[in-house]
Amino acid sequence: MNPKIDEIIQKKHIKWILLGLLVLIFLAILILVVLYAIACNVGYVYTLLIDAGSTSSKLTVFKWKDWPFQKNGYVEEVKMAKVQPGISAYKDKSADAFAALEPHIMNLFGQTIPAESRHSTRVFLAATAGMRLLTLENPLQSEAIIESLQLQLPQVGLMVDNPYSDVRIMSGRDEGIYSWITVNYLTKKLGSTVVNFYTLQRNVPPVDEKQTIGALDLGGASTQITFVPENNNPAPHTSTRNLFGKAFNLYSYSYLCYGKSAAEKRIWAEIIGNQSSREIDNPCFHQGNMVVVKTRKIFAEQCVSSKYADVLVGSALFPHNDLPENVTFKGTGDPTKCREIVEKIFPTKVCSQEPCIFHGIYRPNLRGNFHAFSGFTYVMAYLDFPIEGRNPTRDEFRQRVDAFCKRSWNDISASTSPDSRSFVSLYCFDGVYIDALLSHFGFNTSDSWQSITFSAKIDGVTVSWAPGYAIDATGMIESTSPKIDLGLLAFATSVAVLSVVMGGMKQPVFAISIECAILEGVQRHAWLGAVLERKRLGGQYVIALVRTLPVQTAFNYVGTDAQMNIGLLPASVRYLSPSPDRKQTTPNLRNL
């Protein structure tokens, strides 16, 4: 072949190779610029969640990084406040429920949420078992409380996007699911994200759903069990939740009246029965402990004598005519008799679908590990579980409960502070009840308990359904980070590449002024620049990426803007050159 033709072909190949390299350089720089802009623009989003429980309301402020292209946010708790009593206590004067919450809400807003974020901070209120029970007893009263809150929360400037969905009585199934989300979020089963200066990435994706952990929650009025079943076949009490880009098939069921406080009142009513004596033996109290109870208050509980008690617990119990107003329980410290009475509230019904647990409720076969929290943990901690870092067996737990129940009240109270005695006096009953409840959930062999971790906290964070609710809500909250003009960034990057390749000005520096959301969401000007600097090393020009400069540093370096040669360039884009009269005080960009 003709040598000249070969030379022309080689030159064309070189030309295309150089053009390809230029395109790759452009794309790489564009990606870096976009990532810089995203990282600089991302701020925090805040939300206030009100957990309206049966005995109290917990107000928690959560925040998370508002990363674009991420469905759910990785939330963290900022601050929590507790308000007593629960909102169901205001059934006779519904407007007072908000009056009790308002000062605590405003105090939390002022202390934890930046002023510029308050107008966009979503507020959610979810009521749990206390209000579910009130709905059964008197739906008009529960509806009045919720409607009052739906009306009054937005009137004081709080952002309630949809009062009907954001302020509501939550189902027991959802409460269990949100608790499951919390447990698996805190144990890193739902993945995590790591952000460095140059990129943002999720370093650990969610695990396979079969590797997740089940959740066991024992509240005041209800208890929940939630886990991923062995197969994904359609079944009662199962549903699918999408979290962090992955679908999870969950079984979740909530038992009303089987929370610790509700069960306690039910057992006291069982013990009183038809007795008319003013002093009644109570095997669930320590020997020597004398406890006065108001009988009318016990029998007025929804889980004792309401028309729904026979459905929820198996039967309704009513006081007899000769029952004294006050009864003194005389503790006998007999765990065996205590168990016999506790078993009465777990009726056996015919299963409509196998397998099932008490009340004939369908429940798939248990699988994997579980995390028990809230009311499951208090007596556990008191009895010094876990044992050397491992979960207890059922036999080990029962042995310690029996030994504790048989101790005299004089012995117990002597080693207990006065403020704690009212709680500790119930731990004998709590231990017996937890043993029975877990057995009826299906943990009825001694070794099966070793799959359960009993802990109120994970990595220092208190386990509850609230963080799970917040995580799920992040997928519904619109991004509030300042918008990024990607077209401007792409155009500016093109100009930067051309300025380096074509050698326009002497050592030009390219910079873009943008609004950034940095440091706790505070809006500040920053410079995405110098993005490119044309350096001469060894007689050749190379492209170098220089990290972001604060605006004041950039102005000190630049001195005055150079005249712009390209009229179409947006005003926010400048060619910047060192001013001749600032050479002595100018910092060297290469050393920044």
SETI-813251 format. One line per 5 residues: number of its first residue (from 0); their letters; for each residue x, y, z of C-alpha. Coordinates in Angstrom, 2 decimals. Each point is the difference from the previous one (the first is absolute). Example, Ala and Ser with C-alpha at 12.3 -4.5 7.8 and 13.67 -1.06 7.14 Angstrom:
% residues 2
0 = as = 12.30 -4.50 7.80 | 1.37 3.44 -0.66
***
This chain:
% residues 592
0 = mnpki = 0.00 0.00 0.00 | 1.09 3.55 -0.67 | 1.96 1.39 3.03 | -1.81 3.33 -0.28 | -3.38 -1.75 0.22
5 = deiiq = 1.24 -1.93 3.05 | 1.06 3.27 1.59 | -3.41 1.59 -0.68 | -1.80 -3.04 1.46 | 2.23 0.07 3.09
10 = kkhik = -0.69 3.71 0.48 | -3.73 -0.61 -0.30 | 0.25 -2.82 2.55 | 1.93 2.26 2.35 | -2.58 2.73 -0.52
15 = willg = -2.87 -2.36 0.90 | 1.93 -1.37 2.97 | 0.63 3.52 1.30 | -3.64 0.91 -0.57 | -1.09 -3.11 1.89
20 = llvli = 2.32 0.86 2.88 | -1.38 3.52 0.02 | -3.56 -1.35 0.23 | 1.00 -2.32 2.85 | 1.69 2.89 1.80
25 = flail = -3.11 2.13 -0.48 | -2.30 -2.73 1.34 | 2.26 -0.68 2.98 | 0.15 3.69 0.86 | -3.75 0.38 -0.46
30 = ilvvl = -0.65 -2.90 2.38 | 2.37 1.47 2.58 | -1.58 3.42 -0.31 | -3.50 -1.41 0.41 | 1.06 -2.04 3.03
35 = yaiac = 1.63 3.08 1.50 | -3.17 1.98 -0.58 | -2.23 -2.70 1.47 | 2.19 -0.44 3.09 | 0.11 3.76 0.50
40 = nvgyv = -3.73 0.46 -0.54 | -1.22 -2.76 2.31 | -1.34 1.11 3.36 | -1.94 -1.52 2.87 | -3.74 -0.61 0.02
45 = ytlli = -1.83 0.02 3.33 | -3.25 -1.55 1.13 | -1.90 -0.11 3.29 | -1.72 -3.27 0.89 | -2.50 -0.22 2.86
50 = dagst = -0.38 -3.52 1.39 | -3.39 0.27 1.72 | 0.19 -3.05 2.25 | -2.39 -1.41 2.57 | 1.69 1.60 3.04
55 = ssklt = 2.02 2.85 -1.52 | 0.89 1.83 -3.21 | 3.61 0.00 -1.16 | 1.02 2.90 -2.24 | 3.12 -0.72 -2.05
60 = vfkwk = 1.86 2.16 -2.53 | 1.80 -2.00 -2.70 | 2.34 1.22 -2.71 | 1.65 -1.55 -3.05 | 2.23 0.99 -2.89
65 = dwpfq = -2.13 0.96 -2.97 | 1.98 -1.92 -2.63 | -1.61 0.08 -3.45 | -0.79 -3.27 -1.77 | -0.40 -1.78 3.36
70 = kngyv = -3.49 -1.25 0.81 | 0.34 -0.26 3.78 | 2.13 2.05 2.35 | 2.31 -1.26 2.73 | -1.56 1.78 2.97
75 = eevkm = 1.51 0.95 3.32 | -1.75 1.15 3.15 | 0.67 3.61 0.98 | -2.02 0.38 3.19 | -3.00 -1.53 1.77
80 = akvqp = -2.53 1.33 2.52 | -2.59 -1.94 1.97 | -3.48 1.29 0.89 | -2.36 -1.73 2.42 | -2.73 -1.20 -0.05
85 = gisay = -0.83 -1.52 -3.40 | -2.50 1.79 -2.24 | -2.71 -2.60 0.71 | -0.24 1.53 3.50 | -1.67 3.05 -1.60
90 = kdksa = -3.03 -1.93 -1.23 | -2.37 2.30 1.90 | 1.69 3.22 -1.18 | 1.68 -0.63 -3.34 | 1.38 3.54 -0.52
95 = dafaa = 2.23 -0.41 3.05 | 2.07 -2.67 -1.77 | 1.63 2.59 -2.25 | 0.31 2.52 2.85 | 2.10 -2.55 1.90
100 = lephi = 2.27 -0.64 -3.01 | 0.42 3.52 -1.42 | 2.60 1.49 2.40 | 2.21 -3.08 -0.32 | -0.27 0.07 -3.80
105 = mnlfg = 0.98 3.67 -0.18 | 2.85 -0.54 2.43 | 1.40 -2.86 -2.09 | -0.28 2.06 -3.19 | 1.85 2.91 1.55
110 = qtipa = 2.78 -2.13 1.46 | 0.73 -2.45 -2.79 | -1.14 1.21 -3.42 | 1.80 2.84 -1.85 | -2.24 3.01 -0.64
115 = esrhs = 0.21 -0.33 -3.78 | -1.14 -3.66 0.18 | -3.00 0.40 2.31 | -2.51 1.00 -2.68 | 0.77 -3.19 -1.95
120 = trvfl = 0.20 -2.41 2.96 | -2.74 -2.61 -0.31 | -1.93 -0.98 3.13 | -1.50 -3.47 0.47 | -2.14 -1.35 2.84
125 = aatag = -0.78 -3.70 0.32 | -2.12 -1.29 2.87 | 0.41 -3.59 1.12 | -1.83 -2.57 2.12 | -1.46 2.39 2.57
130 = mrllt = -1.97 1.79 -2.72 | -0.80 -3.27 -1.77 | -1.66 -1.20 3.20 | -1.85 3.30 0.42 | -1.29 -0.36 -3.57
135 = lenpl = -1.52 -3.36 0.94 | -1.51 1.40 3.19 | -1.20 3.36 -1.33 | 0.82 0.82 -3.63 | -1.51 3.48 0.29
140 = qseai = 2.43 0.95 2.76 | 3.07 -1.32 -1.81 | -1.09 1.70 -3.22 | -0.46 3.31 1.84 | 3.56 -0.14 1.36
145 = ieslq = 1.55 -0.76 -3.39 | -2.10 2.62 -1.81 | 0.99 2.62 2.57 | 3.68 -0.76 -0.58 | -0.44 -0.03 -3.79
150 = lqlpq = -1.53 3.47 0.24 | 2.27 1.62 2.58 | 3.47 -1.24 -1.02 | 0.04 1.94 -3.32 | -1.52 3.12 1.60
155 = vglmv = 3.13 0.76 2.02 | 2.25 -0.02 -3.05 | 0.97 -3.68 -0.02 | 0.25 -1.71 -3.38 | -2.55 -2.81 -0.15
160 = dnpys = -0.07 -0.93 -3.67 | -3.08 -2.22 0.16 | -1.81 0.12 3.37 | -1.92 -3.21 -0.72 | 3.08 -2.15 -0.64
165 = dvrim = 2.59 1.88 2.08 | -2.13 0.20 3.18 | -1.72 -3.32 0.59 | -0.53 -3.08 2.11 | 2.57 -2.50 -1.20
170 = sgrde = -0.89 -3.64 -0.54 | 1.66 -2.64 2.15 | 1.47 -1.61 -3.10 | 1.71 3.25 -1.02 | 1.32 0.45 3.53
175 = giysw = 1.62 -3.41 -0.23 | 1.42 0.69 -3.46 | 1.52 3.33 1.07 | 1.61 -1.72 3.00 | 1.43 -2.61 -2.37
180 = itvny = 1.43 2.79 -2.19 | 1.63 1.59 3.06 | 1.60 -3.26 1.15 | 1.42 -0.81 -3.43 | 1.07 3.58 -0.66
185 = ltkkl = 1.95 0.22 3.25 | 1.61 -3.41 -0.60 | 1.07 1.13 -3.52 | -2.17 -2.61 -1.72 | -1.52 2.72 -2.18
190 = gstvv = 3.39 1.23 -1.20 | 1.86 3.20 0.72 | 1.54 2.86 -1.91 | 3.49 1.50 0.01 | 0.78 3.38 -1.51
195 = nfytl = 3.51 1.25 -0.68 | 1.21 3.23 -1.55 | 0.00 -1.16 -3.58 | -2.83 -2.51 -0.23 | -3.18 -1.08 1.69
200 = qrnvp = -0.79 -3.68 0.15 | -1.82 -2.63 1.99 | 2.72 -2.26 1.24 | -2.25 -2.80 1.29 | -3.30 -0.86 -1.74
205 = pvdek = -2.92 -1.55 1.91 | 0.48 -3.65 0.84 | -2.13 -2.79 -1.39 | -3.37 0.05 1.76 | 0.65 -3.44 1.52
210 = qtiga = 2.97 1.49 1.88 | -2.12 2.64 1.74 | -0.94 -0.07 3.68 | -3.53 -0.43 1.35 | -1.44 2.55 2.45
215 = ldlgg = -1.82 -0.69 3.28 | -1.58 3.06 1.63 | -1.77 0.07 3.36 | -1.78 3.30 0.59 | -2.48 1.14 2.60
220 = astqi = -3.22 -1.03 -1.76 | 1.17 -2.28 -2.83 | 2.77 -2.30 -1.12 | 1.30 -0.59 -3.54 | 1.92 -2.73 -1.81
225 = tfvpe = 1.48 0.73 -3.45 | 2.40 -2.00 -2.18 | 0.74 -1.16 -3.55 | -1.66 -3.41 -0.55 | 1.74 -2.90 -1.69
230 = nnnpa = -1.88 0.43 -3.28 | -1.73 2.86 -1.79 | -3.31 -1.73 -0.60 | -3.08 2.20 0.60 | -1.19 -0.52 3.56
235 = phtst = -1.98 1.82 2.71 | 1.72 2.90 1.76 | 2.80 0.24 -2.57 | 0.92 3.00 -2.13 | 2.91 1.39 -1.99
240 = rnlfg = 2.06 3.09 0.85 | 2.52 1.62 -2.33 | 3.00 1.41 1.85 | 3.25 1.32 -1.44 | -0.83 -1.46 -3.39
245 = kafnl = -0.83 -3.51 1.25 | -3.32 -1.74 0.63 | -0.58 -1.84 3.29 | -2.88 -2.42 0.57 | -1.09 0.33 3.64
250 = ysysy = -2.33 -1.81 2.37 | -1.24 2.34 2.73 | -2.70 -0.46 2.62 | -0.97 2.10 3.01 | -1.90 -1.26 3.03
255 = lcygk = -2.12 2.63 1.72 | -0.35 -0.46 3.78 | 3.23 -2.01 0.18 | 2.26 2.93 0.78 | 1.60 -0.15 3.43
260 = saaek = -2.25 2.54 1.75 | -3.21 -1.31 -1.58 | 0.85 -3.61 0.88 | 0.84 1.00 3.56 | -3.45 1.56 0.53
265 = riwae = -1.64 -3.04 -1.54 | 1.87 -2.35 2.37 | -0.93 2.14 3.03 | -3.66 -0.30 -1.03 | 0.42 -3.79 -0.35
270 = iignq = 1.49 -0.17 3.52 | -2.80 2.09 1.52 | -2.64 -2.10 -1.75 | -3.08 -0.44 2.19 | 1.77 0.63 3.29
275 = ssrei = -1.51 2.65 2.26 | 2.80 0.13 2.56 | 1.96 3.22 0.45 | 3.25 -2.00 0.11 | 0.75 -2.43 -2.82
280 = dnpcf = 3.05 -2.21 -0.54 | 2.00 0.85 -3.13 | 2.60 -2.65 -0.97 | 1.63 2.39 -2.50 | 1.14 2.37 2.79
285 = hqgnm = 2.87 -0.73 2.39 | -0.85 -1.40 3.40 | -0.54 2.86 2.42 | -0.85 2.55 -2.67 | -3.36 1.68 0.63
290 = vvvkt = -1.42 1.95 -2.97 | -3.27 1.94 0.06 | -1.90 0.14 -3.32 | -3.18 1.79 -1.07 | -2.36 -2.69 -1.21
295 = rkifa = -2.23 2.24 -2.12 | 3.03 1.26 -1.90 | 1.16 -3.54 -0.73 | -3.38 -1.19 -1.25 | -0.50 3.16 -2.07
300 = eqcvs = 2.92 -0.94 -2.26 | -0.95 -0.76 -3.63 | 1.86 -3.32 0.14 | -1.92 -1.10 3.09 | -3.69 0.82 -0.30
305 = skyad = -0.65 1.64 -3.37 | -2.28 -1.66 -2.53 | 3.09 -0.80 -2.07 | 1.92 -1.70 2.85 | -1.46 -3.41 -0.82
310 = vlvgs = 1.33 0.35 -3.55 | 3.38 1.46 0.94 | 0.80 -2.08 3.09 | -2.54 -2.83 0.02 | -2.58 1.28 2.47
315 = alfph = -1.24 3.15 1.70 | 0.29 0.28 3.79 | -2.43 2.07 2.06 | 0.11 1.01 3.68 | -2.57 -1.56 2.34
320 = ndlpe = -2.32 2.14 2.06 | 1.76 -0.56 3.34 | 3.46 0.95 -1.27 | 1.68 2.58 2.26 | 1.21 3.24 -1.56
325 = nvtfk = 3.57 -0.79 1.07 | 1.67 -3.39 0.33 | 3.37 -0.79 1.55 | 2.06 -2.57 -1.86 | 2.05 -2.10 2.41
330 = gtgdp = 3.06 -1.39 -1.75 | 0.71 -3.72 0.39 | 2.93 -0.31 -2.42 | -1.17 -3.18 -1.72 | 1.17 -0.05 -3.67
335 = tkcre = -1.73 -3.34 -0.72 | -3.44 1.35 0.95 | 0.78 3.26 -1.76 | 0.62 -1.97 -3.22 | -3.31 -1.83 0.34
340 = iveki = -1.87 3.31 0.13 | 2.00 1.57 -2.84 | -0.80 -2.95 -2.27 | -3.71 0.88 0.23 | 0.44 2.98 -2.34
345 = fptkv = 1.38 -2.17 -2.82 | -3.09 -1.78 -1.33 | 0.34 -2.77 -2.54 | -2.16 0.33 -3.10 | -0.35 -2.12 -3.11
350 = csqep = 2.46 1.03 -2.70 | -1.50 1.21 -3.25 | 3.38 -0.57 -1.65 | 3.00 -1.94 1.30 | 2.39 0.76 1.61
355 = cifhg = -1.48 2.38 2.54 | 0.51 1.36 3.50 | -2.38 1.04 2.80 | -3.43 1.32 -1.00 | 0.31 -2.17 -3.11
360 = iyrpn = 2.04 2.65 -1.82 | 2.02 -1.20 -2.99 | 3.77 0.32 0.42 | 2.63 -1.43 -2.37 | 2.70 -2.22 1.47
365 = lrgnf = 2.55 2.00 1.95 | 3.36 0.46 -1.70 | 3.25 1.84 0.63 | 0.96 2.24 2.90 | -2.22 2.45 1.89
370 = hafsg = 0.53 3.18 1.98 | -2.31 0.57 3.00 | -0.18 3.52 1.40 | -2.12 2.41 2.05 | -1.98 -1.86 2.71
375 = ftyvm = 1.91 -3.24 -0.65 | 3.25 1.50 1.24 | -0.59 1.56 3.44 | -0.23 -3.19 2.04 | 2.74 -1.55 -2.16
380 = ayldf = 2.43 2.74 0.96 | -1.03 -0.21 3.65 | 0.68 -3.75 0.06 | 3.46 0.54 -1.56 | -0.66 -1.39 -3.46
385 = piegr = 1.64 -0.62 -2.43 | 2.39 -2.53 1.54 | 3.61 0.72 -0.96 | -1.11 1.53 -3.28 | -2.28 -2.82 -1.14
390 = nptrd = -3.79 -0.12 -0.09 | -1.68 -1.97 2.81 | -1.85 -3.25 -0.46 | -3.60 -0.17 1.14 | 0.97 -2.28 2.89
395 = efrqr = 2.65 2.44 1.21 | -2.46 2.88 -0.11 | -2.72 -1.95 1.81 | 2.39 -1.10 2.75 | 1.03 3.58 0.74
400 = vdafc = -3.59 1.25 -0.11 | -1.12 -2.71 2.45 | 2.88 0.76 2.36 | -0.80 3.72 -0.17 | -3.74 -0.49 0.60
405 = krswn = 0.70 -2.09 3.10 | 2.08 2.70 1.68 | -1.76 2.00 2.72 | -1.05 3.59 -0.64 | 2.06 1.14 2.99
410 = disas = 3.09 -1.47 -1.66 | -0.83 1.56 -3.40 | -0.93 3.45 1.30 | 3.11 0.20 2.18 | 2.20 -0.13 -3.11
415 = tspds = -2.24 2.19 -2.18 | -0.19 3.80 -0.07 | -3.38 1.47 1.02 | -0.53 1.44 -3.49 | 0.38 -3.45 -1.60
420 = rsfvs = -2.04 -2.15 2.40 | -3.32 0.42 -1.83 | 1.61 -1.31 -3.21 | 1.99 -2.80 1.63 | -3.08 -1.24 1.88
425 = lycfd = -1.49 -0.94 -3.41 | 3.05 -1.87 -1.31 | -1.20 -3.35 1.35 | -3.19 0.34 -2.05 | 1.96 1.40 -2.97
430 = gvyid = 2.35 -2.98 -0.03 | -2.84 -2.53 0.15 | -1.97 1.85 -2.68 | 2.94 0.35 -2.42 | 0.72 -3.73 0.38
435 = allsh = -3.62 -0.84 -0.86 | -0.29 2.53 -2.85 | 3.14 -1.14 -1.80 | -1.04 -3.62 0.43 | -3.34 0.74 -1.68
440 = fgfnt = 1.81 1.90 -2.76 | 1.77 -3.29 -0.76 | 3.21 0.27 2.05 | -1.07 -2.92 2.16 | 3.22 -2.00 0.19
445 = sdswq = 2.87 0.97 2.23 | 2.57 0.39 -2.79 | -2.37 2.00 -2.25 | 0.53 2.98 2.30 | 3.64 0.18 -1.02
450 = sitfs = -1.10 1.39 -3.36 | -1.39 3.05 1.86 | 2.17 2.97 0.96 | -1.57 2.00 2.84 | 1.16 3.61 -0.11
455 = akidg = -1.67 3.40 0.34 | 2.71 1.65 -2.11 | 2.10 -0.76 -3.07 | 3.23 1.98 -0.35 | -1.24 2.41 2.65
460 = vtvsw = -3.30 0.70 -1.78 | -3.26 -0.90 1.75 | -1.95 -2.51 -2.08 | -3.58 0.98 -0.81 | -2.24 0.24 -3.04
465 = apgya = 0.68 3.75 -0.37 | 3.32 -0.13 -1.95 | -1.54 -2.57 -2.34 | -2.95 2.29 -0.64 | 2.38 2.89 -0.74
470 = idatg = 2.05 -2.14 -2.41 | -3.14 -1.06 -1.86 | -1.20 3.63 -0.09 | 3.25 1.22 -1.60 | -1.13 -1.69 -3.20
475 = miest = -3.06 2.27 -0.08 | 1.69 3.31 0.86 | 1.08 2.10 -2.95 | 3.64 1.08 -0.14 | 0.65 3.48 1.39
480 = spkid = 3.63 0.31 -1.10 | 0.67 2.96 -2.36 | -0.41 -0.98 -3.62 | 3.11 -0.57 -2.10 | 0.18 1.48 -3.49
485 = lglla = 1.58 -3.01 -1.69 | -0.15 1.74 -3.38 | 2.06 2.88 1.34 | 2.50 -2.41 1.52 | 0.35 -1.94 -3.26
490 = fatsv = 0.49 3.20 -2.01 | 2.48 1.38 2.52 | 1.98 -3.24 -0.06 | 0.17 0.15 -3.80 | 1.39 3.52 0.17
495 = avlsv = 2.54 -1.09 2.60 | 1.22 -2.90 -2.15 | 0.26 2.22 -3.06 | 1.92 2.65 1.92 | 2.57 -2.57 1.05
500 = vmggm = 0.26 -1.71 -3.39 | 0.04 3.16 -2.10 | 2.28 1.91 2.36 | -2.06 3.18 0.30 | 1.36 2.04 2.93
505 = kqpvf = 3.20 -0.30 1.92 | -0.60 -2.63 2.67 | -3.77 0.57 0.12 | -2.12 -1.11 2.92 | -3.63 -0.94 -0.53
510 = aisie = -2.56 0.39 2.80 | -3.74 -0.13 0.49 | -1.90 1.76 2.78 | -2.88 -2.09 1.30 | -2.30 -0.14 3.00
515 = caile = 1.00 -2.83 2.31 | -1.79 -1.68 2.84 | 2.79 -0.94 2.38 | 0.57 -0.40 3.71 | -3.38 -0.87 1.49
520 = gvqrh = -1.94 1.42 -2.93 | 1.25 3.59 0.39 | -0.01 1.77 -3.38 | 3.37 1.50 -0.93 | 1.74 1.10 -3.15
525 = awlga = 2.82 -2.28 -1.00 | 2.13 -0.42 -3.07 | 0.00 -3.11 -2.04 | 3.44 0.88 -1.13 | 2.51 0.23 -0.98
530 = vlerk = -1.39 -3.04 -1.78 | 2.79 0.03 -2.51 | 3.42 1.55 0.09 | 2.36 -0.05 -2.90 | 3.38 -1.01 1.39
535 = rlggq = 3.28 -0.05 -1.81 | 2.11 -2.93 1.13 | 3.13 -0.99 -1.85 | -0.90 2.21 -2.94 | -3.43 -1.56 -0.52
540 = yvial = -3.46 1.16 0.97 | -2.07 -2.41 2.11 | -3.46 0.17 1.51 | -0.21 0.00 3.79 | -3.02 -0.17 2.28
545 = vrtlp = 0.16 2.52 2.81 | -2.30 -0.26 3.01 | -2.75 2.44 0.88 | 0.99 3.46 1.24 | -1.98 2.13 2.44
550 = vqtaf = -1.30 3.08 -1.76 | 2.17 2.40 2.01 | 3.18 -1.94 -0.80 | -0.91 0.03 -3.67 | -0.57 3.74 0.00
555 = nyvgt = 3.29 0.61 1.81 | 1.78 -2.06 -2.59 | -1.70 1.51 -3.00 | -0.03 3.63 1.00 | -2.03 1.21 -2.97
560 = daqmn = -1.83 -1.99 -2.62 | 1.68 -0.20 -3.35 | -1.89 1.32 -2.99 | -2.22 -2.62 -1.50 | 0.68 -0.84 -3.60
565 = igllp = -3.06 -2.18 -0.53 | -3.17 2.03 0.10 | -2.30 -3.00 0.21 | 1.56 -1.25 3.24 | -2.48 0.30 2.93
570 = asvry = 0.69 2.71 2.54 | 0.68 -2.56 2.71 | 2.94 -1.38 -1.96 | 3.32 1.82 -0.13 | 3.53 -0.43 -1.27
575 = lspsp = 2.06 0.96 3.00 | 3.65 1.03 -0.09 | 2.39 1.18 2.72 | 0.11 3.78 0.21 | 3.54 1.32 -0.65
580 = drkqt = -0.06 2.18 3.11 | -0.85 -2.96 2.25 | 2.82 -2.33 -0.98 | 1.77 0.39 3.35 | -3.04 -0.88 2.10
585 = tpnlr = -1.70 -2.46 -2.31 | -0.18 -3.61 1.28 | 1.16 -2.60 -2.47 | -2.92 -2.09 -1.22 | 2.31 -2.97 -0.41
590 = nl = 0.56 -0.04 3.76 | -3.67 0.31 1.00
***
